[in-house]
Amino acid sequence: MRQLGGIDNLMIEGELPNIPMHMSALMIYDTGGKRGANRLFKAFSEHFETIVNEHFPILRCRLEELPLDLDKAYWVEDSHFNAAYHITRVALPSGRNWASLYSLFAQFHALPLDRKRPLWQVTLVEGLDNLEGIPGGSTALFLKIHHAMMDGKSALRLVSSFHTNGPGLDAPLIADTLPAEPPIDKDFKAPTWWEKYGRAWWHSIERPIDLAGTVLKMLPGMLHQDDPGESTAHSPTPNARFNRPVAADRVVGHVRMDMGQLRKLEKKLGVSINDIALCVVAGALREYLLGLGELPGDDLQALMPIDVRRKGEDGSIGNHVTVAKIALGTSIKDTRQRLLAIHSTTTTKKQHSKKGGAHALLHLVDEIHPAIILWLGQWLVSSGRIEELPQTVNTAVTNVPGISSKAYLADAELIDYLGFGPLAPNMGLFHTVSSTTDHVNISFLSTAELIGDGLAYRSALVESWNATKKL
């Protein structure tokens, strides 16, 4: 049996209307036309089911939830699993340019996954003929997977599993060069009724005791705050146009940053590529909101997920992350000063995340009864109180590094990779930083009500990168 962890179950029970909790990736391959697209589709379809069976059996599993949320849900192997149901193929609509691809992908991301089946989906899109910076006749793969199944790092391992480091089917898999995976647990049998309800009864007794113990362990740290960097966690969070109820539609876009220019800035200023990406996002938010006459006086705050896997957990299913709150310095006009301020904050936050408190917080979430989460979410939405809660962050910025070497699917080279995460209540703008060997992308996800068609915000990202790369 495999029961969901606390964070993973939160991803399931915390889903609200218009806010599905899945992540997506958009991968583009140089296929040279329809024949190349055919080879790509055949290779992917044939290899992906093998990869699922041998390395990611979780992808054969559906959810089995308990009535009234008496306990956390289970992953159970779907006896009717058919990979063909999850893998489809379409042609890019008229225009066949970035606007067409953005629109199609936005629709793909907006649709929730079917909770009665394994929570993932892949669509191949052929006919990418007029995308600036992309060879004509290229092909895209859209991948969508529920965040309860895996986090960004595990998803990257999945993507690596069906790519090779050279053209042709016989080339070595990139996954073979990654650190060894933990032993694969393939025990996804459904619990019997007495196991399911017996565990639920025992957990109802055990959970309050464990919760009290975890709180007691955390109490000294909460009472004696000696980390100067934590003072920024209490920085005021202003309201922005992105912090409104989220509609069901999605709008996407991205900006590309040259890896060579990023490496020069990294070395010259002593900052990380993630710091630079945060600065570009901050500059775009500043200029975009200034243009609308809506820039708050206080710095906008970003939610930044931080991986807290311990040694030996790489590649494991589920979520192993905590989060940090980062002041984006949108009140700072000078780009260099803003970048250095962001670097100072992120360095402190990452050091603090490794001190053990993050793991205690994960245990705390694991010990909260799932029915409480469901009831609280439904009450906040139905009562309208969710809009009255104080704003904690304005946007999210997550870093999901891509494959660090040349990658191929069949004989087609992977030439671009964009990641997209889920929106959240009153947080309608999400950024993902993803990379290839020669460039880094910042992609964004929002809704038409909050960001229009996305063109103005994309232009703000481009202008912000142009200003940053001149430092």
N, C-alpha and C positions, 0 to 999 in steps of 0.2 A: 504493500500500500504506500502511496505517496500523498501526504497531506500538504496543502499550501502553507508556506510560512506567513508570518504576520503582514509583512510588506506586500507580498504577492496577493494575499487575500484582500488587502486594502485596495489593490488595483482592480479587483473584481467587484467587491461590495461598494466601493467608492465611485463606481461609474454613475454618472448622472445624465439626465436628458441633454442631448447635444454634445456630450463630453465623453466619447469612447476613449478608453485608456490603452490604445495601441501605439506603436511606433512604426515608422515606414522608412524605406530606403529607395532611392532612385539611382539605378546603375546604368551607365551608357557604354555600349560596346561598338567598336568599329567593325561592322559586319559587311560593308560594301554592297548592300542591297538585299533583295528577297532571298537569294540562295543562302547567303550568310545567315540571315535570320532563321531560315529553316534549319540549318545545321545547329545554330545556337539553341533553338527550341528543343530539338531532338536530344542534344547532349544534356541540356539542363533536366529535361523530363526523365531521362534514363538514369542520370547520376543522383538526382536529388532524392529519389525514393530510397536508393541504397544508403545514402548519407543519413537519412532519417532513421532507417532501420538499425544501422551500425553505430551511429554516433549521437543522434539526437532523437531517441525514442519518445521524448516528451511531445514531439510534433505529431505523433499518432494518437495523442490523448485528448479527450474532451473533459469538461468539468462535470463533476457530480457534486451538487450542492445539497445541503441539508435543509429540510423545511424549517421555517422561522429562524434560519441562521443559527441553529443551536450550536454549531461548531464551524470551524473553517472547512472549506470545500476540499475535495480530493481530485487528483489527476487520475483518470481511469482510461485505459486503452479503449479506443473506439472500435468495436467489433465490425463496424461497417466502413472502416477507413478506406478511402480511395484517393490517392494523390491527385488523380486527374480532376477531381472536383475542385481542388485548390489551385490548379495551374491553368490559366486561360491565356488566350492570345487575341490581340486586336491590332488595328492599324491606326496610326495617328490621324486625327481628322484634318480637314482642309486647313491649309496654311503650313502645316508641318514644321512650325517654327517653335521658339521657346514659349510664346504665348499659348499655343495649342497644347504643348506638353505640360506647361504649368496647369492649365485648365483641366486636362484629363487627369493629371496626378492629384489635383485638389479634390476632384470627385471621388477618386479611388480612396484617398485618405479619409474623406468625410464619412464614408459608409461604415457602420459598426460591423464587427465580425459576428458570425452566427454562433451563439453561445451553445448550441446543441451539437456543434462539430469542433474538431481541433481548430484552435484560434490562430490561424495564419492563412495567408493568401498570396499568390504570385500572379502577375500579369505581364506577359511579353508584349511590347509595343514596337511594331516595325514602321518603317517609313519616316525616320527622322531626317528629312532631306534639307531643311532650311534653318538649322540651328546655328547661330553664330558661334564660331569656335569649335564646331563639331563636324567631322567629315560627313558628307552626304551619304545616305543609305545606311546610317547607323541604326542600332536597335537598342531599346531600353528594357530593363527589367524593373518592375515595381514589386517590392516585397513589403508585406504588412504582417506584423506579428504582435500579439497582445503582450503588454508589458508584464503581465503576471507570469508569463512563460520564461522570460529572460530579460536581463537588462542590456544596455548598449554593448558592454564588453563581450557578453556571451553571444549577442547577435553578430558581432564582428567575427567571432570564431566560427559561427555558422556560415557566414558569407565566405570566409577563407576556405571552408571545407569543400566548396564546389568550384574553387578556382585553382589553376595550376600556375607554376612560375615560368611556363613557356607554352608556345602554341602546340596544339595537337593533344589527343586524348591520352597519350602515353607519358606526357610530361609529369614530373612529380607534383603532388598536391602541396599548396602553400601550407596547409594545416600540418603537414609532416615536419615543418621547420619550427612550429610553435612549441612552447613548453608542454610537457606531457600532461594529458588530461587526467583528472581523478578517475578512479574506476567507475564505469557506467552502471548505474542502477537501473535495471530494466523491469523492476517489480512495480508494474502499474495495474495490478489486478484490483478489481472493485472490492471494497470492504463488504463483508456480510452485514446484515441489518444489526446484528448484536454487536459486532465490532464497531460499527459506525455510531450507534447510539450509546454503547457502553463507553467508548472514548469520549463522546460528548459529555456524558454524565461525569466522568472522572475529571475532564478538563474544567467543568464548571466548579469543581471543588479545588482543583490544583491551581487554576489560573489566578484567583485572587491572592493566594499565598505567594505565588511567584511574583505577581505584580508588586505586592508590598515589599518583598525582598529586593527587587530591582530598584524601586524608589529609594529604599534605605541606602543602597550602595551608591546611588547617584546623589543623595542628599548633601554629603560634605562638599562635593564639587559645586552644587547649586548655591550653597550658603557661603562658600569661600571662593569667590571668583577672582583668581589671580592672573588671568591671561589678559594682558592689555588689549590684545586684538579683539577680544570678545565685546568690547565696548561698542564696536561698530554694529553688532547684532541688534543694538537698541536704537540705531539711527532711525529718525522718523521716515516713514514711507509715504510719499505724497500720492495722491490719486492722479491717474492719467487716463487718457481715452481708452487704453487697452484694458482697464480694470472695470469692466461692465459685464453684465450677463452675456454669455457666449452663445451665438446662434449656431445652427447646424451646418452651415456651409463652411468651406475652407478656401483660403487664398494663399498661394505660395510664391516664392521667388528666391533668388540667391545672388551672391556676388562672389567672383573668383579672385583669389590673391596668389600672386606668383611665389613659389616656394623659395626661389633664390633671393628675392627681395625680403621675404620674411626672415630668412637666416641672417642676412646682413643686419637687419634691425635688432634681431635677437642678440647678436654678438656685440653690436655697437652700444646698445642701451642696457644690456644685462637683464633683459626681460624674457619671458617665455612667449611662444607663439600663441598660447591661450590668452595671455595678457594682451597681446596685440589685437586678437580677435575681439576681446571684451571692449577694448578702446574703440575699435571700429564700430561695434554695435552702439556704444555710448555716444559716439560722434553722430551717428545716423539718427538716433533717438533725439538728440539735442536739436539738430538742424530740422528734422521733420516736424517736431512739436513747435519749434520757433516759427516755422513757416505757417503753422496753423494758429499761432498766438496762444499756445497751450503749454508752454514749457514751465513746469513747476520750479519754484525757487530752491527747494531741497533736491538733493541727488536722487535720481531714480535708483531703485534697488533691484538686483537680479538674483534669482535663485540659481545656484550652481551645484549640480550633483557631483559628489566626490566618491570614487570607488574605494571601498574599505575591505576588499577581499584580503584575507590572510593567505600566507603561503600555502599552496596546494589547492586553493579554491578556484583558480583560473579555469574557465570553461564550464563551471558548474551552472545548473539551471537556477532560475529565480533571480531576485534582486539582492545585490550586496552593496548598497549605496547609502550614503547619508547626504545631507545637503548643507550648503553654506549660503549665507546672505552676503552679497557683494555690493558695496556702494559703487555705482558706475561713474561717478564724477561728472554727471551731466551739467552741473553748475560751473564747471571749469571750462573756460573758453579755449585755453591753450592746449593743443593736442599732446605735446610732450609732458606737460605737468599732469594731465589727466592719465596718461599711460603710466607714469611713475607712481601715481597715487593708487591706481588699480593694482599694479605689481606689488606694492607694499601690503595691500589688503589680502590679495590672494595667497601670498607667501605665508602670512600668519594663519589664515584659515586652513590651509593644507597641513601645516604643522600641527594645529590643534586637532584635526580630524584623525591623526595617527596616535593620539594619546589614550585611546580606549573608550572615551565617552561616546563615540559614534556607535560602537557595538552595543553599549548599554542601552542606547536609544532604540536600536533595532529590537533588542529583547523586550523593551517596554511596549512597543507596538505589537509584538507577537503575543503579549499577554493580555491585551484588551479584547474583550468578548466581541466577536464579529457582529452580533445583533446590535450592539451599541453603535457601531460604525454605520450600519444600514439605517437604523432609526434616526441617528443624528443627521445623516445626509438628507434623508427624505424630509425630515422636519424643517431643516434649514431652507430647502428649496420650496416646499409647499407653503411655508409661512412667509416667505419673502425675506426672512431674517439674514439669509446669506449675503444680501446686498448691503446690510447694515453692519457687517463685521468690519473691524479695522483692517485696512489694507496691509499685508505683510511684505509682499514683493510686487513689482510691476511687470516683470517679464522673467523668462527662464533662458539661460544660456548653458548648453551642455556640450562637452567636448567628446566626440566619438571618433578617435583616430581611425583612419582607413587602413587599407593594406599598404605596408611600407615598401613593397617591391612591385615590379611589373606583374600584372595578373591577367590570366586568360581563361576564357570559358570556351571549350573546343579550340578553334584557332582564332577566336576574336579577342582582341585586347580590350581590357577594361580601361576606358579613357576618362570617366568621370563618376563621381560618387557623391550623392547628396543624402543627408539624413534629416528626419523630421520626427519630432516628439509630440506628445499629447498636450492639448490645452487643459486648463483647470478652471474651476469656478472663479469668476472675476479676474482671470488672468488670460487674456485673449491674444497673447503674442509669445511665440516660442522660437528660439534660435538654436540651431545645431551647427557646431563647427566640425567639419569632416575633411579628410585629406586624401590625396593621391600622391604619387611620387613627385610630381612637379608643381602641384598647387594645392591650396587649401580653400575650401568653400565655407561661406557662412550662409546658411539657408534659413528662411523664416516661414512661419505658419501663423495665420490669423484668420479673420473673417471679413467679409465685405463691409459689414456695418462699422467695423473698427478701423479698417485700413484701406477701404475702397478696392480698386483693382490691383493694388500692390505696387504699381509702377512708380509712384512718388516715393514710397519707402525704399524700393530697390535703388532708385536714383540717389537717395540719401546715403545708402550703404556704399555705393560706388564713389560718391564724393568724399565720404569719410575715409575710405581706403586710400584714395588719391592723396588726401592730406596727410595720412599717417605714413605712407611709404616715402614721403619727402623728408622725414625727420633725420 
